[in-house]
Amino acid sequence: MGTVFRFVGRTNLDVSVAMEDAVAILHEADSIFSLYKAESPLSQLARGETSVANCPEVVEKIWNLCEKWNVATDGWFNAFTLEHTFDPSGVVKTWAAEKAAQHLESLGVVDSAMNAGGDIRLSKDIETGFAKRIGISKPITIASPDAGVLTVVDLNGTDFKAVASSGTAERGEHIWNPKANAWANELAQVTVVAKDLVTADVWATAIFAAGEQGLSLAQKHCAEYSFEALIVDGSGELSSTKGFEKLLRPV
């Protein structure tokens, strides 16, 4: 997936086999959905060399999941490129990460956290306290001497288990505005907290794609989908859904 996954936690169990299984889930998703690997099923689908029906069954599952999120986000989350090829990158990474984390939980590893390329997923029984405070990076590359923490969200006492951010700091323009047929570049960064990583990542992507309409989109749907959002616009100004302010702590 072109990124790094990191697991940390506490347990008395021997997690060697469990970790191998979790990592295998991530590698399997990468082998099927990577558009950087020429012979992956998704690359073949993009070139018109195969069909969804002839791809692994999970491709149709992700296709349907992307369509569901497209409707939920009023069309701002879109898994199709300008060339009309299927690119589910905006959901696959966190979908695979959720599967890997759930596998560890099913084996009794319930006090842990995963960093999936900068998106954070806490396990269901992670210890309360400092472990549930998550730093949000400034919307600039970590290679910059000015990089650091923008703010901290405290998930203690909430049902939130996931934090995901979308922006241009590390990857440049890579989020498509499906309603303008152009790269989304009106905002600098969007961070979403939610009960699961897929919900957080999808809404971060959709709100970023919506640009100046992002805050109204978030405010419209945050209660229904149980998330809160923090938006940094192109000039560095901050705005958020009302509930996000209750999560903030001093850096």
N, C-alpha and C positions, 0 to 999 in steps of 0.2 A: 504493500500500500504506500510505499515511499515514505514511511514514517516509523516512529519508535513506540512500542508499547512497554509499559513498565508496571509491574505488580509489586505492591508492598503490603505487609500485614502482620498479624500475630496469630499463631496457632500452635498447638502441640502435635498436630498431625504431621505425618510424612507427606509432603505435598509434591514430591518429585514427579510422580506419575500424573497427578492431577494437573500440574503445571504443563507437562508435556501434552496432555489432552487439550488444555485451554489454548496453547500456542498452535496446536494442530488445527483447531477451529479457525484461527485467524489466517493461517497459511492456506487452508482450503478455500476460504472466501476470496483471498487474493488470487489464487490460481484460477478461479472461475470468473471473477469480475474485473480483474485488472485490465485496463485499456492500454497499459504500458507493455504488456506481454503479448506479442503478435499472435500467438497460438491459443490464447485463452478463449473460451466460448464467447465472451462479450466482444472481444476483438473480431472474431469471426462473424458475429452477428452484425457488428458495425460495418463490416465490409460487404455484407449481403451474402456471405458464404454459407449461412445456416439460418434457421428460423428459431423462434422461441420454443416451439414444440420439440425441436431436435436438440435443444440445450439441456443441461441438467435441470431437473424439476425445480430446483431452488430459484432458477432465473425467473420463471413465471411467478413464483411467490414474491420475489422482490419487485417485479414489474407491477403486480397488483398492489403491493405496499406503496410504491411510488404514486400510483394513481389515487390511492386513498388519501395520501398526504397532499397531493395536488388539489383535490377538492377541499380538504380541511383548511388549507392556507389560501383559499380564494384564488388559486392558480399561481401563487408566487413561488411555490416549490415545484419545479418542473425538471423531470429527468431526461429531457430531450435537448440535444444540441441544436444549433442553428442549421446544421446539416440533417436534422431529423433522425439522428442516431441515438440509441438508448444509452444514457450515461447515468447510472444510479450511484455515482460516487458520493453524492450528498447524503446517502442513507446507509450504504453498505458497510462503511468503516464502523460506525457506531452500532449497527445491527449485529455485526460479527463480534464486536467488543461486548455487547450485552449477552450474547450467547456464551462467550468464554467466561464471563463473570458469573452467569447463572450456573454454569457447569461447576465452577469452584464452590459456589454456595451449596449446590446439591450434594457435594461430598463433604460438607461440614466446614468449609473455609468461609466463615461469615464475618470476620473482623479484618477486612482488607480494603484496599483501594486500587484502582487501575487508572493509569494515565495513558490515554489512547491518543497519542499525537497532540497532546495539549488539552484534550477533553477528559474530564475527571468523572469517574464512576465509583461511588462508595458502595460497599456491600450492605446487606440488609441490617446487620447487627453490629456495624462498626461502633467502636467505643465512643461515647459522647465526650465532648470537651474539645481540645485543640485539634483533634483529628478531623473534626467536621467543619473546620474553618479553611476556606479555599481562596487562595490569592488569584486575582485576575490581572493578567499582564497589561501593561500599557500597549496601545495600538502601534507599536514600532517593533522592528525586528530585534530579536534577542542578541544579535551581533552588534547592535548599536551601544555605545557607551552610556546612552541615556535610557537604556532598557531598564525595566524594573516593575514593581507592583503598582497597578493603578488603584486598586482597592481590595478589600477582603469581604467575602460573604460568609456568614455564619449560619450553617444549616442545622445547628443544634435546636431541638424543639420543633422541627419541621418534618414534613414527609419527603422533602427533596433529597435525592440521592445522586443527582447528576448536574454537571456544569459544562456547557459547551460554548465555544466562541467561534465566530466567523469574521473574517476580515482580510485585508490585503497585505498586512505587515510582513508575513513570511513567504507567501506564494504569489504576491501580486494579484492582478485581476484574474480571477478564476471562477467567480460566481456570476451566472448569467441572469440578466433581467428578462424574463420571458415575455413581458408585455411591451418592452421597448426594442427587443431584438438587439441588445447591446450588453456589454459588460456592466455589471453593477458597480458604481464607483462614487455614489453620493455620500456614503457613510465610511467611517474608518474601521469600526468594529461593533459587533453585536455579541453580547453574552447572555445566555439563557440558562436559568436553573429550572429543573423539572424533576419528576419522580423517576424518570428513566432516561438513558442517554440518547436513544433515538429521538424521543420527543424534543429534548433539549437541542440536539443538533439540527433537526429539520426546521424548527422554528427560528434558530439563529440564522440559518441559511435563507429562509423565506423573508425574514424581517430585513436582512441585509439586502436581498434582492429588491425589496420594495422601496428602499432608499428613503426619501422624504416622507413616504406614506407608511414607513415601518412602524413608527410609534402607534399610529391609529390602528394598524393591523394587529399589533401586539395587544393593545388595550381591548380590542374587540373580542379576542379569542383566549386571553390568558386565564380567565376563570374556567371556561369550558374544558380547556386542555391542561389545567393545573401547572402553569409555568409563570415565571416572572422574567423580565428582560431589562437589560441595561444597554443603552445605545450611545455610541460616541460618533458624532457627526464629523464631517470633513474638516471642520475648523477646531475640533477638539472639545466642543460643547457636549455635556452629558444630559441625557434624558432617560426616563425609565417608566415602567409600569408602576402603579402606586405601591404594590406590595414589595417591590424590590428594595425600596428604601428601608424597610424593616429588617432586612437581612444584612445591611452594611455595618462594618466594624472599622475602627481606625486601623491604618496600615501599621 
